[in-house]
């Protein structure tokens, strides 16, 4: 797979722009089965002669829920990247862009048309040819069924047109170069399978048919297995014949499997990882590059949390240094109050660059008192309308560092009269609750992206793909519109300054710390893993489609 290299400056212009006995049965809407059989030896092409052993990965997300639907925010690991592919993949670490179903893209028509040249000779895993019609169909589905368009692509793209057998044009009303990352990284589905399935959000996919390097071999709630797709166009470049994804109920159980050598690849929080893991075997390694910014999300549909005074008090009451050192074992540091990650610190406006967080319980209490909040006989604050300041804070069960973070937040807020109960959920329920704004408070990630534009757009724009807090503001939307309309770096920084000001003054989400990308790996059977010396892509088992590119770089140890 060739690499399109983009400089960091070019990225700011061009690309500022998860989670299994039986074989798959078919793409199933309700209880009706539809689909096609996967590749067999009869239609297989030649695979690599230098094959390694099955690669075993694991995650502490509880039992797998069978769902290989690329339109779902709860799609299983590998759905996007290994089974279904996008046109291109954007590295959030190296600023590289990796071709997949596309081989070339360029902006034409005064930067109002994104033109993509498609790879030729590609087949779906059932042997049917991949065509430009599949690309157009995929985006037509997003337009026809807005709930499937979780990134809001077709709210921005005006039309998708087949220009020729291997060229597709994406048309915009106005220049929007940063938006290319959304378009080019959307997974493409086969029209001959999906055209009869109706609303793609209601399809339970159990026999996925994709163009990617792997196909589903088997599924149970404890482990699902993917095997190399013999129809894949670059199959000779892949050396991992099978990938097994094991499910664990907690960080502790996953850690035991990792330390005992049962896992080749994982992405979990481990206290004192050098002592607990890396020191046990010379083949055991880890690398924790900065990844997603971790936020405390308030549900702004909650009438109390929609009060800026309450959010200001919560923000002031949290001891982020204690979270960083105690819950996160010193692996992380508190974020700049703008929420901008260290990687993109040059985007922080000068007036915000040196700001830091300091816990101030007295000031937090005073803000609430001035706003008319008074403590009841039980010590819990009551709003002027008579409602208690009593909330839940949601977190994924088993994510021990985040669970402890939530408990520390609850303890801090109790000091100012706000009652908080930590609510641990299975990943699927947690994801659904945040996506549907069914929560009070929640600790959560921000979408990783090649640069900060996409991260903040997803979180704060009214059409953003990851806006669990429900923020909507003409000021914020106007700033994003200004940013996307220009390639001038100074104007882009001006737009970002407005967005940063909203984060600091309006607190739609409260930055906690920059999340390390938890990543542990073994070189016993494979080399070629990304590390600090070779940071070619985001390395974690939970970052898709990036993880698909990582697998393409692995070579067996003989």
Beta strands, then each sheet from edge to edge (+ up, - down):
strand 1: 3-5
strand 2: 27-29
strand 3: 32-34
strand 4: 55-59
strand 5: 88-90
strand 6: 96-99
strand 7: 102-108
strand 8: 113-118
strand 9: 157-164
strand 10: 167-172
strand 11: 203-205
strand 12: 214-219
strand 13: 223-228
strand 14: 242-247
strand 15: 265-266
strand 16: 284-286
strand 17: 290-298
strand 18: 374-375
strand 19: 381-382
strand 20: 390-396
strand 21: 419-425
strand 22: 441-444
strand 23: 509-516
strand 24: 520-522
strand 25: 526-527
strand 26: 555-556
sheet 1: 1+ 6- 5+
sheet 2: 3+ 2- 11+
sheet 3: 12+ 13- 14+ 4+ 15+ 24- 16+
sheet 4: 7+ 8- 10+ 9-
sheet 5: 21+ 20+ 22+ 17- 23+
sheet 6: 18+ 19-
sheet 7: 25+ 26-
end
